[in-house]
Amino acid sequence: MSFGVYQDFYARTYITNQSPSTIAWIGSVNAFLFEICGLISGQLYDRGYCRQLVIGASLLQVISLFMLSLAKPDQYYQVFLSQGIGSGCAAGLLYIPTMAVVSQYFRKRRELVMTFVASGACLGAVVHPIMLNNTLNGRIGFANGVRASAGLISGLLFIACFLIKPRVAPSKAPTTFLTTAKKCAHDPAYIFGTAGLTIFAIGFYYPLFYLQLDSAMHGLSKTFSFYSLVIMNTSSFVGQLTSGLLVEYFGVPGVMTFSTFAGTVLLFSLTGLRTLASVVIIGILYGYSAGIFQALWAPVLAVLSPDPSDLGARMGISYAFMALGGLIGPPISGALLTGDYIWWRGAVFNGIMGAIGCSCFIAMQVVLQAG
């Protein structure tokens, strides 16, 4: 969620020999691997390898971030390998076990607790962009700034390795991937939910990647541009926290549909971003809706998974499809912007993707209510 800082820094300072679309592939591949690695981690989690996944992925994340600090200016492949591939794989292997293990400790309010846990990502995304902007663009510089970031993340992952512990023993006969996939293929609500996640993900990352650059290119002050992502991520943190309360009253499917509808409207509204006030308003409102959307990734799949024994596999399958949206969305947006930064093109394209994704969630809700 902090890649927008890197996108801006790379495009204007560190990798100036590449287009915004090419640079966006770093973040989109990271997001793609984050989600598609769920196919592996979901299966391993269901087989009882939760702690091994957390420890191994934590080590890979630490190594990848410290390798990123060694990348040289205009050496695109070095950044791509360490940040795009290494860090993306590590994050993907970490996500499902850290979320799914929470569901083992709660029954009555499982979705509510999972939304609170998911809000931690947005809390980090409030602090991290401030740290990165002040180190990458300050006297510390890129190498030491990335090392400082890697040190912070290393400490937090070290704590997680000690705290995360499965409560329930794995099934002696875990459901195979093919068996789970066949069940998913005959589940209309699951199909619509997965389609909604996939298509909405195409547009979802556009503000996260380009809001800071958009602000800077429209002539807003450098300091304010740096904090545009912080504004959005702070609002996203509030959205994730309050999503649990909204779920208590309206249910997971209803809140997910609302968040994607609001996000779609705000993606289209990016065509009018011109002034400081417009950045603040759009950043706050989109951040809030995006926070709800992110918080409900796992809970909506928990609702769509009647059998807890295959929850990890079902999450992995959905995230694999969702990964395709995260992979192609930002580069397409960068290509539509071109070197002349024609901003309305990206806003319209991603708004259309958001509308289609929202329609899939509406269909999912209809199927669930009919069942």
Summary of the structure (lengths in Angstrom):
residues: 371
radius of gyration: 19.6
end to end distance: 36.0
largest distance: 60.7
contacts: 1405
relative contact order: 0.17
helix: 84%
strand: 0%
